[in-house]
Amino acid sequence: MRGRVIEILNGIRPEFDFSEDVNFIEARMLDSLDLVNLVEKLEREFSIVIDGLDIVTDNFSSLESILNLLKKNGVK
Amino acid sequence: MNINLIEMFEESVAKNPQKIAVIDKDRSITFSALRQQAMLLAQKIIDTVGCQNKPIAVFLDKSIECVYSDLGILYSGNFYMNLDIYTPTERIGNILKLVEPCFIISSSKQIQSIANVIPAHTNVILLDDETQAVTFDDTVILSRISKMIDTDPSCIINTSGSTGTPKGVVLNHRSFFDFTDWAIDTFKFGDDLVMGSLSPAVFDIYSFELCMIMAKSATLVVLPAHKAMFPAEILNLLEQYKVNFIFWVPTIMVNIANRNLLASFKLESLKTIWFAGEVFPTKQFNYWHHHLPHVTFANLYGPIEITLDCTYYIIDKDIPDEEPLPIGRPCRNTDIIILDSENRAVTKPNIEGELCVRGTSLAMGYYNNPEKTALAFVQNPLNKSYPELIYRTGDMVCYNEEGLIMFKGRKDNIIKHMGYRTDLGEIEHVIINTLKLVKNGCVVYNHANKEITLFYEAEQELSVPDFRKKIGQALPKYMIPAVYHHLDLLQRNTNGKIDRMYYKNMVNG
């Protein structure tokens, strides 16, 4: 799961390294269009539907927080 | 009689000194304190170099400081030019070189990133610096302004230009009065406006919000820029601050509709929603309309080259998903002329022509750019008797059966991407001529996927990360192509030029 998520992130913004331990939002590595793409790609990849109310800073600011969100949605 | 916007602000402060003018995260400022800060800055500007009717740049995050900087610049008898702190340094440098502002207002933190591109002889004022004025003489300040005229500029707004340097559109006080009066009259805005402000300070939407602060003692709630990515958080803030007016670009509203977020937020305080800058797909608009039946919705249209907007449409009935929203009718005191390819006025429905604007709303021109100004602001071809300008927008439109104006498309290479007006030619120019990354290329826009796409000829294929990194040093993020196609040879026309239509059609199926 971790590897796939990193791949998806790098596909959206190839100029950044998302495997690093950094706050994506504060580092401005993703903009609003990226986030829309990211959510769509994650939903497609893992066959889940992410609740709009879960699209918040805390769930997308790092690789770990994204992985936790996926786990919360039943992805193993 | 209205001459200078700041006169409205003086009245608002006198009426509501203790009212909150700006809320910025956990800080807020009253009208009287805002006036104080603005006056102090004006005094500092006057004491340093008593310039008048000159551009003054502001390089700050959208904040309380940005608001009082803009007001302070107006108090000093000059006009403001807000700059985007997230735009690459080189691009800021190009703007500064062209406009040569008298001052740059910034902070010690922000100034670092542009220190190398500030032209010599530019005065710099850092707001967190100790050498600020500690007193001001408002009688002197106001008396200086009283000698100004309504066609003096109030601000410069920069817009994408095909030569790689943005064009600085000069807007005057009179045109803002004109629009603001129309807005207040038409929408019956009272003194209780609470505006949920998402617009970057470089957009014209923010300039309108500033006018409402000045004209109607409106409260501006700064919605943090990065939160636009997280619409649920923005909607939470709208409820928290009981925002009753929003003027947004449709992109985020489409996102909110697609995620069904209005099912979780009642937004009972919202009374008026304006949107402009892009086409709002009717399906997602209807979602908003159905969820917020108590709100007045208006679609506004207007290029940067006319102050704010020139047409509007209040949606007061159901429009089927498949039908586009009209851009409506001219705002009062604005004349819209649709010109066909022979420069004749179109008056019948369903005949396409270019939308041209006539009247007070027209910008004064592009700052320090007489050639581009002369190309865009031209003599009204329908008037052979005296000098009269129109602005040719490059937007193709037609009347529908009801006489409402419908947007049909662009004449040229300008697109709206994430709400930003972007000249694809500018992206090409930078990639090919400025950065010299490719031998030749063509940038087109895939509307369905919202992807800026580059087709290019080069000795070797460049990696996408490489492209993005290099281009990101010259262009803002929203202008960096998302998709890259390396070709041996670009398709050409019979006249040898790159066949742009071919690639445009290719990506748009």
Interface residues (C-beta under 8 A of the other chain):
Chain A: R13 P14 E15 I25 R28 L30 D31 S32 L33 L35 V36 G52 L53 I55 V56 T57 F60
Chain B: Y86 H226 K227 A228 M229 F230 P231 A232 E233 T251 I252 N255 I256 R259 N260 L261 S264 M418 K450 S463 V464 P465 R468 K469 G472 K477 Y478
